[in-house]
Amino acid sequence: MKEKIETFMEEVTARNAHEPEFLQAVQEVAETVIPYIASTEIYDGKNILIRMVEPERAITFRVPWVDDDGEIHVNRGYRIQMNSAIGPYKGGLRFHPTVNMSILKFLAFEQVFKNSLTTLPMGGGKGGSDFDPKDKSDAEIMRFCHSFMGELCRHIGPNTDIPAGDIGVGSREIGFLFGMYRKIRNEFTGVLTGKGLSWGGSLIRPEATGYGTVYFAASMLATKNDSFKGKIVTISGSGNVAQYAAEKAIQLGGKVVTLSDSSGYIHDKDGITKEKLSYIMQLKNIDRGRISQYTDKYPTAKFVEGKTPWDVPCDIALPCATQNELNGDDAKTLLKNGCICVCEGANMPSTPEAISAFHKEKILFAPGKASNAGGVATSGLEMTQNSLRYNWTREEVDQKLQQIMASIHASCIEYGIDKSGYVDYVKGANIAGFVKVADAMLAQGVV
C-alpha cells in the first residue's frame, strides 16, 4: 500500500512540482483514501483520485486597476474549477499577497471534499488574487473588484460556479463584485454568497464558519461525555471565523483567552468576555485596526509580538487564521500543556507533523474540511433561499447549520472509527467526502 501511495504521489508531483501546499493537501488525502479505494471493488482500477486532483478548469487573468493617485497597477486573478460532479462549483475568493496557483488548488481540492460532506449539491472551486486590500481606500477596493469581476463574470453563474468570500473578501468586497456582475449580465441572481441581507443574503452566514467549528468541537467533546463548559480556549486569528468561533465558545461556557493577527497575539488571562469581543469586532471590522490595540483598552492583557498563541496553556485549541500556522513544535507544546481537543477553523492550519503528534496521543483532532464546513454549508442554504426568493429566520438557519455539522460528524465517525473506539477524523472526513463524489463520477462516465 505504501508503494501505491508513493507511485500516485510521484505522478501528481511530476505534474505539480512547484506547488507545495497543493501537494501537501493531496498527500493527506491519498494516505487515507488510496487504501480505501484498494479495498473497495467499485472504485479500484478506475483512477478516480488521479482524476479528482486534476482541476476541470484553471483560469488565470490580468486585473488592471487605478489607485487614488492615478497610478495603474496590475494584479493576477484566478479561478480554479476543481470538480462539478455533484453540483456547480462552490468556493471562496481570497485577496491576499500570498495567493498563487498552489494555494488556490489546495483550497479548491479541499473544497471538493468539504462540500461533499455537507450533503448539499455543491462541487468544489476556489479563486482570488494576489491583490492586498490592506491599507487600500474603499474607492481603490471598488475599482479593483469591478475590474476583477469584469473578467470573472465570463466563467461563473448561479448554475455554473458560485463564489463566496474568504480572506480579504468580506461584505464590502462581495457588494462591489456583485454590483459589477449584475451590471454586466443584466440579471439579479444568486451568483455570489455572503451577500447583504437586503439583497439576497442569509442570516447566520457571517457567523457560520466560526459557529460550525465550535458545533463540531462540541460534538467531538460529547463523545467523551465532555463539553466547552469551564474549558480554557485558545483561538488564532481575529477575522470573521475567529470572532464567531470565540462568540459561540463563550456562549457554550468556554473561557477564550487568545486571539491573533499577522503581528502577534493577545493573551487575556481573565478571559475575552462578550463585551470585550464586541470591542474586537469594532476594532477589526470597522476601524480596521491591529489586535495589539486590545491592550490599550484592556491593559491587564498582554500582547506577544510575532508569535502564534499555541504556547498558552489550554484545553481546546481552535486554529482559525491560515494554512500551516500550527507546526509540530506547537503541537508538542499544546499536548504538554494538557490540550485535549484541536478543531480547525481555518483551511489546513496544522502541518503534517502536528497532525501526526495529535494522532499519536489520540486527542480529539478535526481537519478543516470537516470542522469548518459550516461556512460553505450556509452558503448552500443561501443559494437555496435565493432560488426560492425566500428568507428563513435566524433560528431556522442556525438549526439547519447544527444539523449539517452533526451529520458531518456522524459521517466522520462512520468511516474513521477503529477497533479501539478512537476516531481518526482526518480519515473519516476524507473517505466520507470521497465516496459521494466518486459515486457521481462513476455514474457520469469518463468526462
KELUMTOR-204021 format. One record per residue: residue in three letters; x, y, z of N, C-alpha, C, CB in turn. Coordinates in steps of 0.2 Angstrom, whole numbers, plus 5000, padded with zeros to 4 digits. Glycine has a CB too. Layout:
BEGIN
AlaXYZXYZXYZXYZ
...
***
This chain:
BEGIN
Met500449945000500050005000500450065000499550005006
Lys501050065004501450125004501750134997502050105009
Glu501850084993502150094986501650124982502350024984
Lys500950104983500450134979500350204980499750094980
Ile500450224986500350294988500950334985500350304996
Glu501550304986502150344983502150344976502850304985
Thr501950294972501850294965501350354963501650234962
Phe500750354966500250404965500550474966499650394969
Met500950484972501150554973501750574968501450554980
Glu502150524966502650534961502350564954503050474959
Glu501750534952501450564946501150634948500850514944
Val500850644953500550714955501050764955500150704961
Thr501650744959502250794960502550804953502750754964
Ala502550764948502850774942502450824938502950714938
Arg501850824939501350874936501350944940500650854935
Asn501450944946501351004950501951014955500750994955
Ala502551014952503151014956503351074960503751004951
His503051124958503151194962502551214965503451244957
Glu502151164968501551184971501551154978500951174967
Pro501951174983501951134989501351124993502551164993
Glu500951184994500351174998499851124994500051244998
Phe499751124988499351084984499551014985499351094977
Leu500250994985500450934986500350904993501250924984
Gln500450954998500350935005499550915006500450995009
Ala499150945003498450935003498250865000497950985000
Val498550854994498450784991498750734995498750794984
Gln499350744997499650685001499250665007500350715004
Glu498950715011498550695016497950655014498350765020
Val497650675009497050635006497250565004496650675001
Ala497850565000498050504997498150445002498650514993
Glu498450465008498650425013498050385016499050455019
Thr497450415016496850385019496450355014496550435023
Val496350385008495950365003496150314998495750424998
Ile496850304997497050254992496950184995497850264991
Pro497150175002496950115005496250095004497150105012
Tyr495750145005495050135005494850114998494650195007
Ile495150144993495050134986495250054984495350174981
Ala495850034986496049974985495649914988496749964988
Ser495349934993494849884997494149884995494949895004
Thr494049924990493349934988493249924980493050004989
Glu492949874978493049844971492749894966492649784970
Ile492249934968491949984963492350034961491250004965
Tyr492850054966493250114964493950094962493350154971
Asp494150034964494850004962494950004954495049944965
Gly495550034952495650024945495350084941495549964942
Lys494950124943494650174939495050244939493950184942
Asn495550244943495950314943495550374945496250324936
Ile495150364950494650414951495050474955494150384956
Leu495550454959495850504963496350544959496250474969
Ile496650514954497050554949496650604945497450504945
Arg496050584944495550624940495350684945494950594938
Met495250674951495050724956495550774957494850684963
Val496150754957496750804959496850854953497350764961
Glu496650834947496750874941496150924940496850834935
Pro496250994941495651034940495251024933495851114941
Glu494651034933494251034927494451094923493451034929
Arg494551144927494751214923495151254928494151244921
Ala495751284925496151334930496151394925496851304931
Ile495951444928495851514924496351564928495151534924
Thr496751594924497151654926497051714922497951634927
Phe497051774925496851834920497151894924496151844920
Arg497251944919497552004922497052054925497852044916
Val497252084930496752134933497052204934496552104940
Pro496952244929497252314930496752354933497352344923
Trp497052404937496652454941497052514943496352414948
Val496652564944496952634945496952654953496652684941
Asp497452674956497452694963497252764963498152684966
Asp497152794970496952854971497352914968496752874978
Asp498052894967498452944964498552944957499152934967
Gly498052904954498052894946498552844943498152964943
Glu498952814948499452764945499052694944499952754951
Ile499252664938499052604936499352544939499052594928
His499052494941499352434944499052374941499152424952
Val499352324941499152254938499252204943499552244931
Asn498752164944498752104948498552044944498252114955
Arg498651984947498451924944497751894947498951874944
Gly497351884943496651844946496651774944496051884943
Tyr496351734948496251664947495551634948496751624951
Arg495351584945494851544947494951474946494151564944
Ile494951424951495151354950494451324950495651334955
Gln494251294945493551254945493751184945493151274939
Met493751154951494051094953493651034951494251084960
Asn493051024953492650964952491850984952492850914957
Ser491550974947490750984947490350924947490651034942
Ala490650864949490250804948489550804952490650744951
Ile489550834958488950834962488550904962489150814969
Gly488850954959488451014958488951074956488251034965
Pro488651134955489051184952489651204957488651254951
Tyr490251224954490751244958490651294964491351274954
Lys490851284970490751324975491351334979490151294980
Gly491551394981492151404985492351484985492751364982
Gly492651504990492851574991493351604986493051584998
Leu493351674987493851714983494251744989493551774979
Arg494951734988495451764993495851814990495851704995
Phe495851874993496351934991496851934996495951994990
His497451914994498051924998498651914994497951865004
Pro499251944997499851944993500151874992500351984996
Thr499951824996500251764996499851714991500251725002
Val499351744988498951704983499351684977498251734981
Asn499351614976499651594970499251524968500351574971
Met499451494962499151434960499151384965499451414953
Ser499651374968499751314973499251324978500451314976
Ile499251384981498751394987498051384985498851464990
Leu497851414979497151404977496951334975497051454971
Lys497451294972497251224970497251184976497851194966
Phe497651194982497551164988496851174991498051174993
Leu496651244991496051264994495451234990495951334994
Ala495451234983494951204979494851124980495151224971
Phe495451094980495451024981495151004988496150994981
Glu495351044993494951035000494251045000495351075005
Gln494051094995493351124995492951064992493351184991
Val493251024987492850974985492550924990493250934979
Phe493050904995492850855000492450895005493550835003
Lys492550955007492150995012491450995009492451065013
Asn491351015003490651025000490250965000490651064993
Ser490650904998490350844998490050825005490850784996
Leu490450835010490250825017489650855019490850835022
Thr489550915017488950955019488250925017488951025016
Thr488350875012487750835010487350885005487250815015
Leu487550945004487250984999487550974992487251065001
Pro487150994986487350984980487851034977486850974975
Met488451034979488951084978489651054976489051134983
Gly489951074970490551054968491051094972490651054961
Gly491751094970492251124973492651174969492751084976
Gly492751234971493151284967493451334972492751314962
Lys493951374969494251424974494551474969494751394978
Gly494651534971494851594967495151644971494351614962
Gly495351704967495651754971496151794967495851744978
Ser496551834971497051874968497651894973496751944965
Asp498151904970498751924974498652004976499451914971
Phe498152034975497952104977497952104985497352124974
Asp498252154988498252164995497752224997498952174998
Pro497152205000496652255002496852305008495952225003
Lys497352275011497652315017497852385015498152275021
Asp497652435019497852505018497652535012498652505018
Lys497152505008496852525002496252565004496752474997
Ser496052615000495452655002494852614999495452724998
Asp494252635001493652604998493552614991493052625002
Ala493752664988493752684981494252634977493952754980
Glu494852624980495352584977495052514977496052584980
Ile494852494982494552424983493952414978494352404990
Met493552464977492952464972493252454965492552524973
Arg493752494964493952494957494352424955494452544956
Phe494652394960494952334959494452274958495452314965
Cys493952274963493452224962493052234956492952234968
His492852294953492552294947492952274941492352374946
Ser493552284941494052254936494052184936494752294937
Phe494152154943494152084944493552044941494252064951
Met492952074943492352044941492252054933491752074944
Gly492552104930492452114923492752054919492852174921
Glu493152014922493451954918493051894921494151954919
Leu493051894928492751834931492051814929492751844939
Cys491651874928490951864926490851814920490651924924
Arg491351804916491351764910491351684912491951774905
His491551674918491651604920491251574926492351594922
Ile490751624928490351604934489651614932490551644940
Gly489151584936488451594936488151554941488251574928
Pro487451564942487151534948487051454947486451564948
Asn487151434940487151354939487851334937486551344934
Thr488351374937488951354935489551354940489151404929
Asp489551414943490051424948489851484953490751444945
Ile489851474959489551524964490051544969488951504968
Pro490551594968491051614973490751644979491451664970
Ala491151644984490951674991491551714993490751624996
Gly491551744999492151775002492651725005491951825007
Asp493251755007493751715010494251775013494151675005
Ile494851755015495251805017495351865013495951775018
Gly495251925015495251985011494652005007495851985007
Val494151965008493551975004492951965009493451924998
Gly492752025011492152025016491552055013492352065022
Ser491052085017490452105014490552165009490052125020
Arg491052205011491252265006491452244999491752305009
Glu491852194999492152164993491552134989492752124994
Ile491152084993490652054989490152104986490252004995
Gly490052154990489552204987489752234980489452264992
Phe490452254980490752284974490752234968491452314975
Leu490952174970490952114965490252104962491252054968
Phe489752094967489052084964488752144960488652074971
Gly488952204962488652254958488952254951488852324962
Met489552244950489852244943489552184939490552234943
Tyr489452124943489152064939488452084937489152004944
Arg488052114942487352124940487352174934487052164946
Lys487852224934487852274928487952244922488252334930
Ile488552204922488752174916488252124913489452134917
Arg487952074917487552024915486852044915487651964919
Asn486652104917485952124917485452074920485752144910
Glu485652044926485252004929485352004937485351924926
Phe484851984941484951984948484851914950484452024952
Thr485451874951485451804953485951794959485651764947
Gly485851734961486251714967486951694965485951664971
Val487351734961487951714959488551714964488151754953
Leu488451754969488851764975488551744981489251834975
Thr488851714986488551714993488951754998488551634995
Gly488651765003488951815008488651885007489751815008
Lys488151885003487851955001487551985007487351944995
Gly487352055007487052085012486252065012487052165010
Leu486052065018485352045019484852075015485152055027
Ser484952135013484452175009484452155002484452245010
Trp484952125000485052104993485252034992485552154989
Gly484851984995484951914994485351874999485251904987
Gly485651905004486051875009485651825014486451915013
Ser485951795018485651745023485851765030485851675021
Leu485351765034485551765041486051705043484951765046
Ile486451725048486951675051487551665046486651605052
Arg487551685040488151675035488751705038487951705028
Pro488751765040489451785043489651745049489351865045
Glu489251725053489451685059489551615057488851685064
Ala489351585052489351515050489951475051489051505044
Thr490551495048491151455049491351455056491651495044
Gly491351505060491551505067491151465071491651575069
Tyr490451475070489951445074490051365072489251465072
Gly490051345066490151275064490751245067490151275056
Thr491251275067491851255070491751235077492451295069
Val491451275081491351265088490751205089491051325092
Tyr490251205085489751155085490151085084489251165080
Phe490551085079490951025078491351005084491351025071
Ala491751045087492151035093491651005098492551095095
Ala491151035099490651015104490450945103490051065105
Ser490350925097490150855095490650805097489950855088
Met491350835096491850785097491950775105492550815095
Leu491850835108491950835116491350785119491850905119
Ala490750785116490250745118490350675118489550765114
Thr490750655113490950585113491350565119491350565106
Lys491650605122491950595128491550615135492650635128
Asn490950625134490550655139490750715142490450605144
Asp491050765137491350825140490950885136492050825139
Ser491150945137490851005134491351065135490251025137
Phe491151125132491551185132491551215139491351235127
Lys491051195143490951225150491551225154490351195153
Gly491851285156492451285160493051275157492351235166
Lys493051265150493751255147494051315145493551205141
Ile494751315145495151365143495251355135495851375146
Val495051415131495051405124495551455121494351415121
Thr496051435117496451475113496251475106497251455114
Ile496251535103496051545096496551585093495351575096
Ser496751565086497151615082496751645077497751575079
Gly497051705075496651745070496151795074496151705066
Ser495951845070495451895073494951915068495851955077
Gly494951885063494451895057493851865059494751875051
Asn493451855053492751835054492651765057492451825047
Val493051715055493051645058493251655065493451605054
Ala493751685067493951685074493551725079494651715075
Gln493251775076492751815080492151775082492551875076
Tyr491851745077491251705079491351635082490851695072
Ala491951605081492151545085492251565092492851515082
Ala492551625094492551655100491851665103492951715101
Glu491451695099490751715102490351655104490351745097
Lys490451595100490051535101490351495107489951495095
Ala491051495107491351465113491251495119492151465112
Ile491151565119490951595126490251585127491051675125
Gln489851575122489151565124489051495127488651565117
Leu489451445125489451375127489851365134489751325122
Gly490051425137490351415143491151415143490151355147
Gly491451425137492151415137492451485139492451405130
Lys493151485141493451545143494051555137493851545150
Val493851605133494351615127494851665130493951655121
Val495451655129496051695131496451725126496451655136
Thr496451705120496851725115496551745108497451685113
Leu496751795105496651805098497251835094496051855097
Ser497351835088497951855085497851885078498451795084
Asp498351915075498351935068499051925066498152005067
Ser499251955060499951945057500451975062499951965050
Ser500352015066500852055070500952015077500652125072
Gly500551975079500651935085499951915088501051975090
Tyr500051905095499351885098499251915105499351805099
Ile498651925107498451945114498351885118497951995113
His498551895124498351845129498051885135498951805132
Asp497351865136496951895141496751845146496351935139
Lys497151835152497151785156496451785160497651785161
Asp496151845160495451855163494851825159495351925165
Gly495051815152494551795148494251855143494051755151
Ile494151835137493851885132493151875133494151875125
Thr492851925136492051925138491751945131491951965144
Lys491051945132490651965126490752035125489851955128
Glu490852075130490952155129491652165126490852185136
Lys492152125128492752135125492752115118493352095129
Leu492452065116492352035109492052085105492051965109
Ser491552125108491252175104491752235102490652205108
Tyr492152245107492652295105493152275100493152315112
Ile493352205100493752175095493452185088493952105096
Met492752165088492452175081492452245079491752145082
Gln492352295083492352365081493052375078492152405087
Leu493552355082494252365080494452345074494752345086
Lys494252275072494452245066494052255060494552165068
Asn493352255062492952265056492752335054492252225058
Ile492752375058492552445057493152495056492052475062
Asp493552495062494152535062494752505058494352545069
Arg494752445057495252405053495952415056495352435046
Gly495952405063496552415067496952345068496352445074
Arg497452345073497852295074497652265081498552305074
Ile497752195082497552165088497952195094497552085087
Ser498552215093498952245098498552305102499552265095
Gln498152335098497752395101497252375107497352435096
Tyr497152305107496752275113497052295119496652205112
Thr497652295120497952305127497952375129498752285126
Asp497852425124497752495126497052505129497752535119
Lys496552465127495852465130495852425137495352445125
Tyr496252365136496252315142496952305144495852255140
Pro497252345148497952345150498152285154498152405154
Thr497652245157497852185160498052125156497352165165
Ala497852135149498052085144498752105142497552085138
Lys499052055139499752065136499752055128500252025140
Phe500152085125500252075118500952045116500152135113
Val500951985113501551955111501751955104501551875113
Glu502251995102502352015095502651955091502852075095
Gly502451945085502751905080502651835082503451915080
Lys502251815086502151745088501451715087502451725095
Thr501351655087500651625087500451605094500551565082
Pro499851595096499651585103499751515106498951605104
Trp500051465102500051395104500451385110500251355099
Asp500851425113501251415119500851435125501851455119
Val500151455124499751475130499351415132499251535128
Pro499451395139499051335141498351335140499251315148
Cys498051285137497351275135497051205136497151315129
Asp496451205136496051135135495851125128495451135139
Ile495651175124495451175117495751225113494651185117
Ala496051205107496351255103495951255096497151235101
Leu495851315094495451325088495951375083494751365089
Pro496351335079496751375074496251405068497251335071
Cys496151475068495751505064496051555059495151535068
Ala496651555058497051605055497151585047497651625058
Thr497651545046497851525039498251465039498351585036
Gln498451445033498751375032499451375035498751355025
Asn499551305038500151295041500451345047500751295036
Glu499951365051500151405056500351375062499551455057
Leu500151305063500251265069500751215067499551245072
Asn501351215069501851165067501951105072502451195065
Gly502451065071502551005075502751035082503050965072
Asp503151085083503351105089502751135093503951155089
Asp502351175089501751205093501351145095501351245088
Ala501251095091500851035094501151005100500850985088
Lys501750995100502050965106501951005112502850955105
Thr501951075111501851125117501151115119502051195115
Leu500651115114499951105116499851045120499551105110
Leu500150985118500050925121500350925128500350865117
Lys500950955129501250965135500851005140501950995134
Asn500551055138500151095142499451065143500051165139
Gly499251005141498650975143498050985138498450995149
Cys498151005132497651015127497350955125497951055120
Ile496650955125496350885124495950885117495850875129
Cys495850945114495450955108495751005103494750965109
Val495850995097496151045092495651035086496851025090
Cys495251095085494751095080494951155075494051105083
Glu495051135068495251185064494751225061495651145058
Gly494751295062494351345059494551365052494151395064
Ala495251365051495551385045495651325041496251425046
Asn495851335034495951285030496751255030495851305022
Met496751195032497451165033497951205038497751155026
Pro497751225043498151265048498651225051497751305053
Ser498551155052499051115055499551085050498651065060
Thr500151085051500651045047500550975048501351075048
Pro500850935043500850855044501150835051501150825038
Glu501650865053502050845059501550855065502650885060
Ala501150915065500750925070500150875071500450995069
Ile499850865065499350815065499550745067499050805057
Ser500150725065500450665067500550665075501150655064
Ala500750715078500850725085500150715089501150785087
Phe499650745086498950745089498650665089498450785085
His498750635083498550565082498950525087498650545075
Lys499550535087499950485091499750485099500750515091
Glu499550545101499250555108498550545108499450625111
Lys498250525103497550515102497050565106497450445106
Ile497250625104496750685107496250695101497150745108
Leu495750735103495250745098495550795093494650775101
Phe495550785087495850825081495350825075496550805080
Ala495150885073494650885067495050925062494050915069
Pro495050905056495350935050494850995048495550895044
Gly495051045045494651095042494151075037495051155039
Lys494251035033493751015028493150985031494050955023
Ala493150965037492550945041492350995046492750875045
Ser492751025050492551065055492351135053493051065061
Asn492651165048492551225046492051235040493151265044
Ala491751175038491251165033490551205034491051095031
Gly490451235040489851275041489751335037489851295049
Gly490351365035490351425031490051405024490951455030
Val490351355021490051345014489351305014490551295010
Ala489251275020488551245021488051295021488551205027
Thr488151355025487651405025487651445018487851455031
Ser488251445015488251475008487751435004488951475005
Gly487751365005487251325001486551345003487451255002
Leu486451355009485751375011485551445009485751375019
Glu486051485008485951555005485751544997486551595005
Met486051494994485951484987485151454986486351434984
Thr484951414991484351384991483851444992484251334997
Gln483951484997483451544998483451584992483751585004
Asn484051594989484051644983483551604977484751654980
Ser483651544977483151504972482451514973483451434971
Leu482351514980481651514982481351584982481551484989
Arg481851634982481651704983481351714990481151734977
Tyr481651684995481351675001481951685007480951615002
Asn481751705013482251705018482051665024482451775020
Trp482451625027482251585033482451635039482651525033
Thr482251625044482351655050483051635053481851645056
Arg483351675057483951665060483951595064484151725065
Glu483451585067483351525071483351465066482751525076
Glu483051465061482951415056483651395053482451435050
Val484051455051484651445048485151405053484951505045
Asp485151435059485551405064485451335065485551445070
Gln484851315066484651245067484851205061483851245067
Lys484751225055485051185049485751185049484751225042
Leu486151235051486851235052487051175057487151305054
Gln486751175063486851125068486751055065486451145074
Gln486251045062486050985059486550965054485350985056
Ile486851005050487350985045487950975048487451045040
Met488251015053488850995057488750925061489051055062
Ala488150915063488050845067488150795062487450845070
Ser487850805056487850755050488650745048487450775044
Ile489050795047489750785045490050745051490050855044
His489950765057490250725062490150655062490050765069
Ala489450635061489250565061489650535055488550565060
Ser489750565049490050535043490750525045489950585037
Cys491050565049491750555050491850495055492050625054
Ile491450495060491450435064491350365060490950435070
Glu490850365056490750305052491350285048490150325047
Tyr491750325045492250305041492950305045492350345035
Gly492950345051493550355054493750315061493650425056
Ile493250275063493250245070493650185069492550235073
Asp494150165074494550105073494250055079495250115074
Lys494549995079494349945084494349965091494749885083
Ser494850015093494950035100494350085101495650065101
Gly494050115096493550165098493750235096493350165105
Tyr494450245094494750305093494550325086495550305093
Val494350395085494050415079494650455076493450455080
Asp494850435070495350475066494850515061495850425062
Tyr494750585063494350625060494550645053494150685064
Val495250645052495550655045495350605041496350665046
Lys495450535043495250485038494550485037495450415042
Gly494150495042493450495041493150545036493050505048
Ala493450605037493250655033493450645025493550725035
Asn494050625025494250615018493850555014495050595018
Ile493750505018493450445014492650465013493450385019
Ala492350495018491650515018491550565012491350545024
Gly492050615011491950665006492150634999492450715007
Phe492550584999492750554993492150514990493350504994
Val491850474994491350424992490850454988491050384998
Lys490550514990489950544986490250574980489750604991
Val490750604979491050624973491250574968491650674974
Ala491550514971491750464967491150424964492150414971
Asp490650414968490050384965489750424959489550374971
Ala489750494960489450534955489950534948489450604957
Met490550534949491050524944490950464940491750534946
Leu490850404944490750344941490150344936490750284946
Ala489650364939488950364936488950404929488450394941
Gln489350464929489350504923489950484918489550574926
Gly490350434920490750414915491450454915490450414908
Val491850444910492550474910492450544906493050434906
Val492350594910492250664907492650714911491450684908
***
